[in-house]
Structures are given as C-alpha cells and as structure tokens.
Amino acid sequence: MPHIQIPCPSPRPDLWMKSAGIPCILGNRRDRPRSRGDRRTRQYMSKEVTMMAFGLRRVLTAALLCAALALTGCATTGINKGQLNLVSSEEEVQMGKELSAQVEQEFTIYDNAEVNAYVQSIGDRVARVSDRKDIEYHFTVIEKDEMNAFAMPGGYVYVYTGLMKELDDEAQLAAVLAHEVGHVASRHSTERLTQMYGYQVIASLLLGDNPNFWAGLVADIFSTTGMLAYSRNNEYEADRLGITYAHAAGYDADAMVELISKFIDTERGEPSKLEEWLSTHPPSGERKQRVETMAAGMQGGGALRNTAAYARIKGKLP
C-alpha cells in the first residue's frame, strides 16, 4: 500500500494534528534541512499515517458491509416492502414458532376444540383476503378474563376469552382478528425487532451463525411484555388494513367501529380489564374517529354479522 502524506497548515513539522489524532507531514520539504534524524522522523510518521490509513480502510469496509446488510434487509414481503427489516420471512416464521411455544407455556390455552376451530375458521377467512398469503396463520384462544388480542411474528394470533365474551357477533370477532392480521401483513413485529435490536442482529450476522442468538432474543422479548408494543402509526395501519380485510371477507365494516367503542366504554367503566391492551395501544378515541371515516367510505362488499352462530360459540366460553 502506498504511503499517505497528509498536509497540515501548521508551520512546525513536529506538531501532531490533535483533532484528527494523526501526525502531520508538513510544509515544503525543500525548505528544510534533510538531516538523518529528520529523515527518520519522516519515515516514522509516514508509517504511522500508513497504519492509520489501513485502519481507516477496515472501518470503511465494515461500514459498507453494514450498509449492504441494511439494504438487503429491506422487507420484500408484506405491505411495507422496502422498510428496513433484518429478519427474513423464513426467520420470522421460525421465531413465531419459538414464541408461540413460550406463549403456550406462560398462558392457559382454552381447552375447547370447537371454540378454537371456530376462531381459526374466521381468522382463515380474513387471512385469505389479506396482503400476505405466503405464511400459514394460526389463531388460538387464551383463557384469560381480560379484553386483549395480539399477534406474534410469523402469523401466530391470540385472542382472550375475556374479549370474546364482550363481543356481540362474528363480525366483531372478525374485526379483532383482521386487526391482528394487519400487523402480520405489515410485518410490524419484525420491523420493531429491527428497530429495537438492529445492531445486535447486524453483529450476529457479521460474526456468523450463532445458534443461541435467536433463542436469546426470543427470551428477551417475551420476558419484557410477552408481546411487542407497536408504534401509534403501526396501530393505525393495522386498523386501516383490518377494516379493509374484514369488509373484503364479507363482514360489516361498522363492526370495527363498534369494537373500538367497546374499548372506550370499558376504559371508562372497568379499565382493569384493559390493562394489557392499554399498555400496547394508542387512545381508543383517536382510533374510533379514524375507523368511522373509513367505514363510511366502504362501498360494496358484504354485511355479515352471524349473530346466532357467534352466540352459540359464546355460550361455550368459561
């Protein structure tokens, strides 16, 4: 590698460029005596600059590699294509499997095959009209007396019995599941993971395969809240997609408005039922205004409510 000499405005050849932390090769060399000591000094400082230039090349190479990883890490599936997302679709599905296994250890899955099959069928109906059909969706009922539902990476969606008991019909259940499918279709969970743990992901990729990395990451996420708290914009997007998917699946778009109205009423009367929901969702009042506008603009599509079918399933809840 050729030696690099960096000019410096200082009139003294023995000064260091303190701001850059490197020695200066200075001035017009023909204006100075060429003693043996001076030549040695120049040789020494030239080697120092060369070594620093080599170090700089390594830093730049690493930076370019990280940039390349960031570019190749842009989402290529789901709604938000082009968003920075360092988790591939395949890795997301594997992560979802690991997370779902931990969810089923932490929570009580409602032991009623008919209820779970019913919820799966409604979820499948919504997922079929979603923008992400490259994965298999899993819809499961958790036995817990709170109003909540959440989505894990890779298409794993959970709804609480406490929420199902507050719903009036199948259309409102479809609105719940469609909102969560909206999160999955947008890959919000892995987008959030990239934002929260991006540097660790990059470091792991640079160091090569680390069999403990994903397991540790899953454990870290789950020990924090059991689910990822999405941004306000993520929730608004899931509402928009949810009402669109539910309507496309044949359900009344007003069901999403009614659903959020239920959350508002519960916030005022029994906020303890919404402890988990409120920790991960923006204020329901703002969301209601948005979905009312969207529902008013929905044209065509179905108007299914399936009240009787839902009443039968609701009667089987604990």
TORKOL-4160 file (C-alpha; in steps of 0.2 Angstrom, whole numbers, padded with zeros to 4 digits, m for minus):
318
<pt num="1" X="0000" Y="0000" Z="0000"/>
<pt num="2" X="0007" Y="0017" Z="m0004"/>
<pt num="3" X="0012" Y="0029" Z="0010"/>
<pt num="4" X="m0001" Y="0043" Z="0013"/>
<pt num="5" X="0005" Y="0060" Z="0017"/>
<pt num="6" X="m0007" Y="0072" Z="0024"/>
<pt num="7" X="m0003" Y="0091" Z="0023"/>
<pt num="8" X="m0006" Y="0102" Z="0038"/>
<pt num="9" X="m0007" Y="0121" Z="0039"/>
<pt num="10" X="0005" Y="0121" Z="0054"/>
<pt num="11" X="0022" Y="0129" Z="0051"/>
<pt num="12" X="0031" Y="0116" Z="0063"/>
<pt num="13" X="0035" Y="0099" Z="0056"/>
<pt num="14" X="0035" Y="0091" Z="0074"/>
<pt num="15" X="0017" Y="0095" Z="0078"/>
<pt num="16" X="0003" Y="0082" Z="0078"/>
<pt num="17" X="m0014" Y="0085" Z="0071"/>
<pt num="18" X="m0023" Y="0083" Z="0088"/>
<pt num="19" X="m0040" Y="0085" Z="0081"/>
<pt num="20" X="m0038" Y="0070" Z="0070"/>
<pt num="21" X="m0026" Y="0061" Z="0081"/>
<pt num="22" X="m0013" Y="0058" Z="0067"/>
<pt num="23" X="0005" Y="0065" Z="0064"/>
<pt num="24" X="0007" Y="0078" Z="0051"/>
<pt num="25" X="0019" Y="0078" Z="0036"/>
<pt num="26" X="0021" Y="0096" Z="0034"/>
<pt num="27" X="0026" Y="0111" Z="0023"/>
<pt num="28" X="0038" Y="0112" Z="0008"/>
<pt num="29" X="0052" Y="0099" Z="0012"/>
<pt num="30" X="0064" Y="0108" Z="0001"/>
<pt num="31" X="0064" Y="0122" Z="0013"/>
<pt num="32" X="0070" Y="0112" Z="0027"/>
<pt num="33" X="0087" Y="0103" Z="0030"/>
<pt num="34" X="0087" Y="0085" Z="0027"/>
<pt num="35" X="0096" Y="0078" Z="0042"/>
<pt num="36" X="0097" Y="0059" Z="0046"/>
<pt num="37" X="0086" Y="0062" Z="0061"/>
<pt num="38" X="0074" Y="0072" Z="0051"/>
<pt num="39" X="0073" Y="0058" Z="0038"/>
<pt num="40" X="0070" Y="0045" Z="0052"/>
<pt num="41" X="0056" Y="0056" Z="0059"/>
<pt num="42" X="0048" Y="0057" Z="0042"/>
<pt num="43" X="0049" Y="0039" Z="0040"/>
<pt num="44" X="0042" Y="0035" Z="0057"/>
<pt num="45" X="0027" Y="0047" Z="0054"/>
<pt num="46" X="0024" Y="0041" Z="0037"/>
<pt num="47" X="0022" Y="0023" Z="0044"/>
<pt num="48" X="0010" Y="0029" Z="0057"/>
<pt num="49" X="0000" Y="0038" Z="0044"/>
<pt num="50" X="0000" Y="0022" Z="0033"/>
<pt num="51" X="m0006" Y="0011" Z="0048"/>
<pt num="52" X="m0020" Y="0023" Z="0051"/>
<pt num="53" X="m0025" Y="0023" Z="0033"/>
<pt num="54" X="m0025" Y="0004" Z="0034"/>
<pt num="55" X="m0036" Y="0005" Z="0049"/>
<pt num="56" X="m0047" Y="0018" Z="0041"/>
<pt num="57" X="m0050" Y="0006" Z="0026"/>
<pt num="58" X="m0055" Y="m0008" Z="0038"/>
<pt num="59" X="m0068" Y="0004" Z="0046"/>
<pt num="60" X="m0075" Y="0010" Z="0029"/>
<pt num="61" X="m0076" Y="m0008" Z="0024"/>
<pt num="62" X="m0086" Y="m0013" Z="0039"/>
<pt num="63" X="m0097" Y="0002" Z="0037"/>
<pt num="64" X="m0100" Y="m0003" Z="0019"/>
<pt num="65" X="m0104" Y="m0020" Z="0024"/>
<pt num="66" X="m0116" Y="m0014" Z="0037"/>
<pt num="67" X="m0124" Y="m0003" Z="0024"/>
<pt num="68" X="m0126" Y="m0018" Z="0012"/>
<pt num="69" X="m0134" Y="m0028" Z="0026"/>
<pt num="70" X="m0146" Y="m0014" Z="0029"/>
<pt num="71" X="m0151" Y="m0013" Z="0011"/>
<pt num="72" X="m0153" Y="m0032" Z="0009"/>
<pt num="73" X="m0163" Y="m0032" Z="0025"/>
<pt num="74" X="m0177" Y="m0022" Z="0017"/>
<pt num="75" X="m0193" Y="m0031" Z="0018"/>
<pt num="76" X="m0198" Y="m0040" Z="0002"/>
<pt num="77" X="m0214" Y="m0047" Z="0008"/>
<pt num="78" X="m0230" Y="m0040" Z="0016"/>
<pt num="79" X="m0237" Y="m0022" Z="0015"/>
<pt num="80" X="m0221" Y="m0012" Z="0020"/>
<pt num="81" X="m0209" Y="m0018" Z="0006"/>
<pt num="82" X="m0194" Y="m0008" Z="0007"/>
<pt num="83" X="m0194" Y="m0004" Z="0025"/>
<pt num="84" X="m0178" Y="m0009" Z="0035"/>
<pt num="85" X="m0181" Y="m0027" Z="0041"/>
<pt num="86" X="m0167" Y="m0038" Z="0045"/>
<pt num="87" X="m0177" Y="m0053" Z="0048"/>
<pt num="88" X="m0182" Y="m0064" Z="0033"/>
<pt num="89" X="m0199" Y="m0071" Z="0031"/>
<pt num="90" X="m0192" Y="m0088" Z="0035"/>
<pt num="91" X="m0184" Y="m0082" Z="0051"/>
<pt num="92" X="m0199" Y="m0074" Z="0056"/>
<pt num="93" X="m0209" Y="m0090" Z="0054"/>
<pt num="94" X="m0196" Y="m0099" Z="0065"/>
<pt num="95" X="m0196" Y="m0085" Z="0078"/>
<pt num="96" X="m0215" Y="m0086" Z="0078"/>
<pt num="97" X="m0214" Y="m0105" Z="0082"/>
<pt num="98" X="m0202" Y="m0102" Z="0096"/>
<pt num="99" X="m0213" Y="m0088" Z="0103"/>
<pt num="100" X="m0229" Y="m0097" Z="0102"/>
<pt num="101" X="m0222" Y="m0112" Z="0112"/>
<pt num="102" X="m0217" Y="m0100" Z="0125"/>
<pt num="103" X="m0234" Y="m0091" Z="0125"/>
<pt num="104" X="m0242" Y="m0108" Z="0127"/>
<pt num="105" X="m0231" Y="m0111" Z="0142"/>
<pt num="106" X="m0235" Y="m0094" Z="0150"/>
<pt num="107" X="m0254" Y="m0093" Z="0147"/>
<pt num="108" X="m0268" Y="m0106" Z="0148"/>
<pt num="109" X="m0274" Y="m0111" Z="0131"/>
<pt num="110" X="m0293" Y="m0113" Z="0131"/>
<pt num="111" X="m0296" Y="m0131" Z="0130"/>
<pt num="112" X="m0311" Y="m0132" Z="0119"/>
<pt num="113" X="m0308" Y="m0138" Z="0101"/>
<pt num="114" X="m0324" Y="m0132" Z="0094"/>
<pt num="115" X="m0321" Y="m0114" Z="0100"/>
<pt num="116" X="m0303" Y="m0114" Z="0094"/>
<pt num="117" X="m0309" Y="m0122" Z="0077"/>
<pt num="118" X="m0322" Y="m0108" Z="0075"/>
<pt num="119" X="m0309" Y="m0094" Z="0079"/>
<pt num="120" X="m0297" Y="m0102" Z="0067"/>
<pt num="121" X="m0310" Y="m0103" Z="0053"/>
<pt num="122" X="m0314" Y="m0084" Z="0055"/>
<pt num="123" X="m0296" Y="m0080" Z="0055"/>
<pt num="124" X="m0293" Y="m0090" Z="0039"/>
<pt num="125" X="m0307" Y="m0081" Z="0031"/>
<pt num="126" X="m0299" Y="m0064" Z="0034"/>
<pt num="127" X="m0281" Y="m0070" Z="0031"/>
<pt num="128" X="m0286" Y="m0076" Z="0013"/>
<pt num="129" X="m0290" Y="m0058" Z="0008"/>
<pt num="130" X="m0275" Y="m0051" Z="0016"/>
<pt num="131" X="m0260" Y="m0044" Z="0008"/>
<pt num="132" X="m0249" Y="m0058" Z="0015"/>
<pt num="133" X="m0253" Y="m0075" Z="0010"/>
<pt num="134" X="m0235" Y="m0083" Z="0010"/>
<pt num="135" X="m0237" Y="m0090" Z="0028"/>
<pt num="136" X="m0249" Y="m0101" Z="0037"/>
<pt num="137" X="m0259" Y="m0092" Z="0050"/>
<pt num="138" X="m0263" Y="m0099" Z="0067"/>
<pt num="139" X="m0277" Y="m0092" Z="0078"/>
<pt num="140" X="m0278" Y="m0098" Z="0096"/>
<pt num="141" X="m0289" Y="m0093" Z="0111"/>
<pt num="142" X="m0281" Y="m0089" Z="0128"/>
<pt num="143" X="m0292" Y="m0092" Z="0143"/>
<pt num="144" X="m0290" Y="m0075" Z="0152"/>
<pt num="145" X="m0303" Y="m0063" Z="0158"/>
<pt num="146" X="m0296" Y="m0048" Z="0150"/>
<pt num="147" X="m0300" Y="m0039" Z="0134"/>
<pt num="148" X="m0285" Y="m0042" Z="0123"/>
<pt num="149" X="m0278" Y="m0050" Z="0107"/>
<pt num="150" X="m0261" Y="m0049" Z="0100"/>
<pt num="151" X="m0251" Y="m0056" Z="0085"/>
<pt num="152" X="m0234" Y="m0064" Z="0086"/>
<pt num="153" X="m0221" Y="m0065" Z="0071"/>
<pt num="154" X="m0225" Y="m0077" Z="0058"/>
<pt num="155" X="m0244" Y="m0077" Z="0058"/>
<pt num="156" X="m0247" Y="m0083" Z="0076"/>
<pt num="157" X="m0263" Y="m0073" Z="0083"/>
<pt num="158" X="m0271" Y="m0075" Z="0100"/>
<pt num="159" X="m0287" Y="m0068" Z="0107"/>
<pt num="160" X="m0293" Y="m0069" Z="0125"/>
<pt num="161" X="m0309" Y="m0077" Z="0131"/>
<pt num="162" X="m0312" Y="m0060" Z="0141"/>
<pt num="163" X="m0313" Y="m0051" Z="0125"/>
<pt num="164" X="m0323" Y="m0064" Z="0116"/>
<pt num="165" X="m0336" Y="m0063" Z="0130"/>
<pt num="166" X="m0338" Y="m0044" Z="0127"/>
<pt num="167" X="m0342" Y="m0046" Z="0108"/>
<pt num="168" X="m0359" Y="m0046" Z="0101"/>
<pt num="169" X="m0357" Y="m0056" Z="0085"/>
<pt num="170" X="m0345" Y="m0064" Z="0072"/>
<pt num="171" X="m0342" Y="m0048" Z="0063"/>
<pt num="172" X="m0334" Y="m0040" Z="0078"/>
<pt num="173" X="m0323" Y="m0055" Z="0081"/>
<pt num="174" X="m0318" Y="m0054" Z="0063"/>
<pt num="175" X="m0313" Y="m0036" Z="0066"/>
<pt num="176" X="m0302" Y="m0041" Z="0080"/>
<pt num="177" X="m0293" Y="m0055" Z="0070"/>
<pt num="178" X="m0292" Y="m0044" Z="0055"/>
<pt num="179" X="m0283" Y="m0030" Z="0065"/>
<pt num="180" X="m0270" Y="m0043" Z="0071"/>
<pt num="181" X="m0268" Y="m0050" Z="0053"/>
<pt num="182" X="m0265" Y="m0032" Z="0048"/>
<pt num="183" X="m0250" Y="m0032" Z="0060"/>
<pt num="184" X="m0244" Y="m0048" Z="0052"/>
<pt num="185" X="m0246" Y="m0042" Z="0034"/>
<pt num="186" X="m0236" Y="m0027" Z="0038"/>
<pt num="187" X="m0223" Y="m0037" Z="0047"/>
<pt num="188" X="m0224" Y="m0024" Z="0061"/>
<pt num="189" X="m0216" Y="m0036" Z="0074"/>
<pt num="190" X="m0200" Y="m0039" Z="0064"/>
<pt num="191" X="m0199" Y="m0021" Z="0059"/>
<pt num="192" X="m0200" Y="m0017" Z="0078"/>
<pt num="193" X="m0187" Y="m0030" Z="0082"/>
<pt num="194" X="m0175" Y="m0022" Z="0069"/>
<pt num="195" X="m0178" Y="m0005" Z="0077"/>
<pt num="196" X="m0175" Y="m0012" Z="0094"/>
<pt num="197" X="m0161" Y="m0025" Z="0091"/>
<pt num="198" X="m0154" Y="m0020" Z="0074"/>
<pt num="199" X="m0136" Y="m0018" Z="0079"/>
<pt num="200" X="m0136" Y="m0034" Z="0088"/>
<pt num="201" X="m0144" Y="m0043" Z="0073"/>
<pt num="202" X="m0130" Y="m0035" Z="0062"/>
<pt num="203" X="m0117" Y="m0040" Z="0074"/>
<pt num="204" X="m0123" Y="m0058" Z="0074"/>
<pt num="205" X="m0124" Y="m0058" Z="0055"/>
<pt num="206" X="m0106" Y="m0051" Z="0054"/>
<pt num="207" X="m0099" Y="m0065" Z="0067"/>
<pt num="208" X="m0108" Y="m0079" Z="0058"/>
<pt num="209" X="m0121" Y="m0091" Z="0063"/>
<pt num="210" X="m0125" Y="m0090" Z="0082"/>
<pt num="211" X="m0136" Y="m0104" Z="0087"/>
<pt num="212" X="m0140" Y="m0095" Z="0104"/>
<pt num="213" X="m0144" Y="m0078" Z="0096"/>
<pt num="214" X="m0162" Y="m0081" Z="0091"/>
<pt num="215" X="m0166" Y="m0091" Z="0106"/>
<pt num="216" X="m0159" Y="m0077" Z="0117"/>
<pt num="217" X="m0168" Y="m0064" Z="0108"/>
<pt num="218" X="m0185" Y="m0073" Z="0109"/>
<pt num="219" X="m0182" Y="m0075" Z="0128"/>
<pt num="220" X="m0178" Y="m0056" Z="0130"/>
<pt num="221" X="m0194" Y="m0051" Z="0121"/>
<pt num="222" X="m0205" Y="m0062" Z="0130"/>
<pt num="223" X="m0198" Y="m0058" Z="0147"/>
<pt num="224" X="m0202" Y="m0040" Z="0144"/>
<pt num="225" X="m0220" Y="m0039" Z="0140"/>
<pt num="226" X="m0225" Y="m0056" Z="0132"/>
<pt num="227" X="m0228" Y="m0046" Z="0116"/>
<pt num="228" X="m0221" Y="m0031" Z="0106"/>
<pt num="229" X="m0228" Y="m0014" Z="0109"/>
<pt num="230" X="m0231" Y="m0007" Z="0092"/>
<pt num="231" X="m0230" Y="0012" Z="0087"/>
<pt num="232" X="m0245" Y="0023" Z="0086"/>
<pt num="233" X="m0243" Y="0023" Z="0067"/>
<pt num="234" X="m0242" Y="0004" Z="0067"/>
<pt num="235" X="m0259" Y="0003" Z="0076"/>
<pt num="236" X="m0267" Y="0015" Z="0064"/>
<pt num="237" X="m0261" Y="0005" Z="0049"/>
<pt num="238" X="m0267" Y="m0011" Z="0057"/>
<pt num="239" X="m0284" Y="m0003" Z="0060"/>
<pt num="240" X="m0285" Y="0003" Z="0041"/>
<pt num="241" X="m0280" Y="m0015" Z="0035"/>
<pt num="242" X="m0291" Y="m0023" Z="0047"/>
<pt num="243" X="m0307" Y="m0015" Z="0042"/>
<pt num="244" X="m0302" Y="m0017" Z="0024"/>
<pt num="245" X="m0299" Y="m0036" Z="0026"/>
<pt num="246" X="m0314" Y="m0039" Z="0037"/>
<pt num="247" X="m0325" Y="m0030" Z="0024"/>
<pt num="248" X="m0317" Y="m0039" Z="0009"/>
<pt num="249" X="m0321" Y="m0055" Z="0019"/>
<pt num="250" X="m0339" Y="m0051" Z="0019"/>
<pt num="251" X="m0341" Y="m0043" Z="0036"/>
<pt num="252" X="m0350" Y="m0027" Z="0040"/>
<pt num="253" X="m0337" Y="m0013" Z="0041"/>
<pt num="254" X="m0346" Y="m0005" Z="0056"/>
<pt num="255" X="m0341" Y="m0019" Z="0067"/>
<pt num="256" X="m0323" Y="m0011" Z="0069"/>
<pt num="257" X="m0331" Y="0005" Z="0074"/>
<pt num="258" X="m0342" Y="m0005" Z="0087"/>
<pt num="259" X="m0327" Y="m0014" Z="0093"/>
<pt num="260" X="m0317" Y="0001" Z="0097"/>
<pt num="261" X="m0332" Y="0009" Z="0105"/>
<pt num="262" X="m0332" Y="m0006" Z="0117"/>
<pt num="263" X="m0314" Y="m0002" Z="0122"/>
<pt num="264" X="m0319" Y="0016" Z="0125"/>
<pt num="265" X="m0334" Y="0011" Z="0136"/>
<pt num="266" X="m0323" Y="m0002" Z="0146"/>
<pt num="267" X="m0309" Y="0011" Z="0148"/>
<pt num="268" X="m0321" Y="0022" Z="0157"/>
<pt num="269" X="m0330" Y="0009" Z="0167"/>
<pt num="270" X="m0318" Y="m0006" Z="0170"/>
<pt num="271" X="m0301" Y="m0001" Z="0165"/>
<pt num="272" X="m0293" Y="m0016" Z="0174"/>
<pt num="273" X="m0300" Y="m0027" Z="0160"/>
<pt num="274" X="m0289" Y="m0017" Z="0148"/>
<pt num="275" X="m0273" Y="m0017" Z="0157"/>
<pt num="276" X="m0263" Y="m0026" Z="0144"/>
<pt num="277" X="m0272" Y="m0018" Z="0129"/>
<pt num="278" X="m0269" Y="0000" Z="0135"/>
<pt num="279" X="m0250" Y="m0004" Z="0138"/>
<pt num="280" X="m0249" Y="m0008" Z="0119"/>
<pt num="281" X="m0262" Y="0003" Z="0110"/>
<pt num="282" X="m0265" Y="0021" Z="0107"/>
<pt num="283" X="m0280" Y="0030" Z="0114"/>
<pt num="284" X="m0296" Y="0022" Z="0108"/>
<pt num="285" X="m0304" Y="0039" Z="0105"/>
<pt num="286" X="m0292" Y="0044" Z="0091"/>
<pt num="287" X="m0294" Y="0027" Z="0083"/>
<pt num="288" X="m0313" Y="0027" Z="0083"/>
<pt num="289" X="m0313" Y="0044" Z="0073"/>
<pt num="290" X="m0302" Y="0036" Z="0060"/>
<pt num="291" X="m0311" Y="0020" Z="0058"/>
<pt num="292" X="m0328" Y="0029" Z="0057"/>
<pt num="293" X="m0321" Y="0039" Z="0042"/>
<pt num="294" X="m0315" Y="0023" Z="0034"/>
<pt num="295" X="m0331" Y="0013" Z="0037"/>
<pt num="296" X="m0341" Y="0027" Z="0030"/>
<pt num="297" X="m0331" Y="0026" Z="0014"/>
<pt num="298" X="m0333" Y="0007" Z="0012"/>
<pt num="299" X="m0344" Y="0003" Z="m0003"/>
<pt num="300" X="m0350" Y="m0014" Z="m0009"/>
<pt num="301" X="m0344" Y="m0030" Z="0000"/>
<pt num="302" X="m0353" Y="m0039" Z="0012"/>
<pt num="303" X="m0363" Y="m0035" Z="0028"/>
<pt num="304" X="m0362" Y="m0052" Z="0038"/>
<pt num="305" X="m0365" Y="m0052" Z="0056"/>
<pt num="306" X="m0368" Y="m0070" Z="0060"/>
<pt num="307" X="m0375" Y="m0066" Z="0077"/>
<pt num="308" X="m0383" Y="m0083" Z="0080"/>
<pt num="309" X="m0368" Y="m0093" Z="0076"/>
<pt num="310" X="m0357" Y="m0082" Z="0087"/>
<pt num="311" X="m0370" Y="m0083" Z="0102"/>
<pt num="312" X="m0368" Y="m0102" Z="0101"/>
<pt num="313" X="m0349" Y="m0101" Z="0102"/>
<pt num="314" X="m0350" Y="m0088" Z="0116"/>
<pt num="315" X="m0361" Y="m0099" Z="0126"/>
<pt num="316" X="m0346" Y="m0111" Z="0127"/>
<pt num="317" X="m0334" Y="m0099" Z="0134"/>
<pt num="318" X="m0329" Y="m0100" Z="0153"/>
